[in-house]
Amino acid sequence: MTGERRTVRTTRTFFDDLDRQLGVERGPHGEPSVHDFQVFELLRLVEVFATRFDDLPALIPGRSDYRILIVSGILVPRFSVVGQLAGDGAIELVELDLDTETGSQ
């Protein structure tokens, strides 16, 4: 799909995941808010799914319609996003998992 740009849609479950993991306002120690994630992280990850979906690793072996992106964020140390290829060729972002822990264990 080199050179092709796909439409990317977010799903309700994606935003439910976001709302469950981040607050409406910044946390007392500077933890990002939902709005912060949308401004600083969301556009970047949409761009990756729009332009490089086929290059991302398959989430499920043998199922090329589900891909996963695991990245270091600008505000969130690490996060993963699952995208699914829809019947109309668009990519739907269906799952978000944030790792907001900054310390090592």
Secondary structure per residue as TSV (DSSP state, phi and psi in degrees):
chain	resnum	aa	ss	phi	psi
A	1	M	-	360.0	27.0
A	2	T	T	-57.7	130.4
A	3	G	T	87.3	-16.8
A	4	E	-	-89.0	140.8
A	5	R	-	-114.2	124.6
A	6	R	-	-94.4	153.7
A	7	T	-	-74.0	139.0
A	8	V	E	-121.6	130.9
A	9	R	E	-121.8	143.8
A	10	T	E	-94.5	150.4
A	11	T	-	-107.8	167.7
A	12	R	H	-59.8	-39.8
A	13	T	H	-65.1	-34.5
A	14	F	H	-60.3	-48.6
A	15	F	H	-72.0	-29.4
A	16	D	H	-62.4	-43.4
A	17	D	H	-60.3	-44.3
A	18	L	H	-62.5	-47.6
A	19	D	H	-62.9	-33.9
A	20	R	H	-71.4	-28.4
A	21	Q	H	-99.5	-22.2
A	22	L	S	-128.5	152.4
A	23	G	B	-85.6	168.7
A	24	V	S	-67.8	-33.8
A	25	E	S	-117.0	160.7
A	26	R	-	-60.9	146.8
A	27	G	-	-74.9	169.5
A	28	P	T	-65.1	-20.3
A	29	H	T	-109.4	23.0
A	30	G	-	84.9	12.4
A	31	E	-	-60.6	139.8
A	32	P	-	-68.0	154.7
A	33	S	B	-96.0	172.7
A	34	V	H	-56.0	-45.7
A	35	H	H	-61.1	-42.8
A	36	D	H	-57.5	-45.1
A	37	F	H	-60.9	-43.6
A	38	Q	I	-62.9	-37.4
A	39	V	I	-77.0	-44.3
A	40	F	I	-97.9	-24.3
A	41	E	I	-112.4	-39.4
A	42	L	I	-61.4	-46.8
A	43	L	H	-63.1	-36.7
A	44	R	H	-66.7	-43.3
A	45	L	H	-73.0	-33.0
A	46	V	H	-60.7	-41.7
A	47	E	H	-60.1	-42.0
A	48	V	H	-62.5	-47.3
A	49	F	H	-65.7	-34.7
A	50	A	H	-68.7	-33.9
A	51	T	H	-111.2	-17.0
A	52	R	H	-134.0	24.2
A	53	F	G	-51.8	-47.6
A	54	D	G	-67.8	-18.6
A	55	D	G	-87.1	-14.7
A	56	L	S	-75.6	152.1
A	57	P	-	-68.5	145.7
A	58	A	E	-67.9	138.1
A	59	L	E	-73.1	-40.3
A	60	I	E	-120.6	122.9
A	61	P	T	-53.0	132.1
A	62	G	T	83.2	-0.7
A	63	R	E	-118.9	92.2
A	64	S	E	-76.3	-3.3
A	65	D	E	-86.0	-8.2
A	66	Y	E	-118.3	123.2
A	67	R	E	-127.1	155.1
A	68	I	E	-125.1	141.5
A	69	L	E	-117.9	124.5
A	70	I	E	-122.1	118.8
A	71	V	E	-142.1	163.0
A	72	S	-	-86.1	135.4
A	73	G	-	-95.8	176.1
A	74	I	S	-78.6	-44.9
A	75	L	S	-107.1	-25.2
A	76	V	S	-109.6	128.0
A	77	P	S	-53.5	-44.5
A	78	R	E	-150.8	147.7
A	79	F	E	-157.1	159.2
A	80	S	E	-126.4	148.1
A	81	V	E	-133.8	134.2
A	82	V	E	-104.4	130.7
A	83	G	E	-118.0	143.7
A	84	Q	E	-121.3	134.8
A	85	L	E	-75.4	119.5
A	86	A	-	-85.9	165.6
A	87	G	T	-59.6	-26.9
A	88	D	T	-90.4	6.7
A	89	G	S	91.7	-8.3
A	90	A	-	-77.6	162.4
A	91	I	E	-106.1	129.3
A	92	E	E	-108.6	125.3
A	93	L	E	-81.5	116.5
A	94	V	E	-113.9	-12.9
A	95	E	E	-153.2	141.4
A	96	L	E	-135.8	129.2
A	97	D	E	-129.4	116.0
A	98	L	E	-99.0	138.1
A	99	D	E	-110.9	100.3
A	100	T	-	-95.3	0.3
A	101	E	-	-75.3	127.4
A	102	T	-	-99.6	-20.3
A	103	G	S	-83.1	159.3
A	104	S	-	-91.3	154.3
A	105	Q	-	-123.2	360.0
